[in-house]
Amino acid sequence: MGRNAGCRTCAVSYGNQGRDLLQTASPDWIIDSMRELPALL
């Protein structure tokens, strides 16, 4: 949805879906912890 809205997207690997499935959505970033988020900004 974010991509369709013209936004960058960030997936988190600790949610309901695993990293492999998240990669199929082609997010701009995949992080393993919220602590990684500030480095992306």
N, C-alpha and C positions, 0 to 999 in steps of 0.2 A: 504494500500500500504506500509506503514511504517513497519508493522509487516512482510510482505513478503520480505522486504529488510533487515530484521534482526535488525531493529531500534526500540527503545522505542517510544511510541506514546503518544501524549497529545492532548486531544480534548478540545475545548472551548465551553461552554454552551451558549454563547451570540451570536452565529452565526445563520445560517439558520436552524439548527436542534436543537431540544430540548434534554435535558439530557437523557430522556428515550430511545430515538432512538440512541443517542451516545453510551450508555451502551451496546447496542447490538453488536457494533463493538469491544468491549473489549479493549479499549485503556488502557495504563498503568496508565494514570491520566486523570481526567476531572477537569478543572479549570473554575472558574466563572469570573476571572479577570486576566489580564496579570501580575498584581502585585504578583500573587501567583507563577508565573513561577520560579523566582530565588530560592525559597525554595525547588524546585524539583531537582535542580542541585547539 
